Amino acid sequence: CHDVDIIKKDSGSNACIDGCQAAAHVAYALSDIAFIYPITPSSPMGEMVDEWAAQGLINCFGQKLSVTEMQSEAGAAGALHGALKAGAFGTTFTASQGLLLMIPNMFKISGELLPCVMHVAARALAGQSLSIFGDHTDVMCCRSTGWAMLASESVEMVQHMALLSHLVTMERRVPVQHFFDGFRTSHEVNKVKLVDYETMKGFIDWEAVKTHHELAMNPRHPHMQGQSQGPDIFFQCVEAANPLYDGLADLFEEKAALLQEKTGHSYALYAYEGHFMATDVIVVMGSGAVTCSETAHFLVHGKAQKVGVLKVRLFLPWDSQRFLGALPPTVQRLCVLDRTKEPGSQGEPLLTTVAATLHTAGKHEIICIGGRYGLGSKEFTPNMVLSVFENLRSDSPKPRFTVGINDDVTNLSLPVGEWLDVLPPGTTECMFYGLGSDGTVGANKS
């Protein structure tokens, strides 16, 4: 699927791709320039756009993407900031410690209202040891940077959410961090219908493109930027950006409606699945939402349980009204699952956000607990989801817990039962064994 002929087809085509290629496909189409530096598991995105540019692929702006590999992620972020100031639409791809090196420039990019999308294959950070595997620890370090944060759950969703991210940032000038789970989504191969370049062109707000070009730094039109502000005006200028974040969810939904019209795919920013009168609901973000929704479907239709799952896609800016509107009116207990750990905190980011939402809305009757799962790509399976539901509806649920490990130190882990098969009857599963570089992965993709 690296063949540019597939991408060039006007009507779009079905292709077996992974999450990295799904993001790279859109980023190449809707960017002028990319600054890259390899870091697992985001490296394939940079490699792909570099390869396509070398093959002469023309994107939606009628040009090849300019791709430059820098000396580090810090250099990539700095160069990206400069390109955005010069009026280009830029992008980059990163993960883990590489993302942390970009944080100083992320503050500048958002503070200066520069349209940009960063695609992140979310990965664990090196703490007590290195881990190249996936969780949300890295992206959650960026919550205060001023970037919108949009999560994808599957390979197909990566393509569509990447497209929404680029369209929204072009129009609103709020940069977007689009992330998906490292390895679990970034390297999962799935059959996807590619959105062709002609369709993407039809989505572009060309007036917004013109505006960005006109705001570029230009010696023929000098203006002052980057000044040092004192206590007399700094606070006011920070708050002046509020209107750009207010209603950003409306713009995401507006672009999602255009996407649905052209592709037939519909995405809610806060999507509920399960029993329409559920009392027990899991709130989750990322690929874990797929496991939770399949398990909830099994429990609702196979066991007549009143359970459900609320899948969060737009984490920032958080939309309390849409979140509460997605919950069934009968909900009594919520369990919020975070794929990260913040030592010493009252709770992880998604949990504290949901708890604050319930408190502000006066929903004190709803019990809200939280747990951690899947750190460093630890397996997250249906029987673990079942144990979460069982804890939630118990007489005295653990308010803070872990699932998927046996915690014999602080005893926070939930007991997990036997394997739970939630697949439809008659489903055949196959496991392929391959040695490194023997062609197994390539053969499956083709």
Secondary structure, 3 states (H helix, E strand, C coil): CCCHHHHHCCCCCEEEECHHHHHHHHHHHCCCEEEECCCCCCHHHHHHHHHHHHCCCCCCCCCCCEEEECCCHHHHHHHHHHHHHCCCCEEEEECHHHHHHHHHHHHHHHHCCCCEEEEEEECCCCCCCCCCCCCCHHHHCCHHHCCEEEECCCHHHHHHHHHHHHHHHHHHCCCEEEEEECCCCCCCCEEEECCCHHHHHHHCCHHHHHHHHHCCCCCCCCCCCCCCCCCCCHHHHHHCCHHHHCCHHHHHHHHHHHHHHHHCCCCCCEEEEECCCCCEEEEEECCHHHHHHHHHHHHHHHHCCCEEEEEECEEECCCHHHHHHHCCCCCCEEEEEECCCCCCCCCCHHHHHHHHHHHHCCCCCCEEEEEEECHHHCCCCHHHHHHHHHHHCCCCCCCEEEECCCCCCCCCECCCCCCCCCCCCCCCCCCCCCCCCCCHHHHHHC
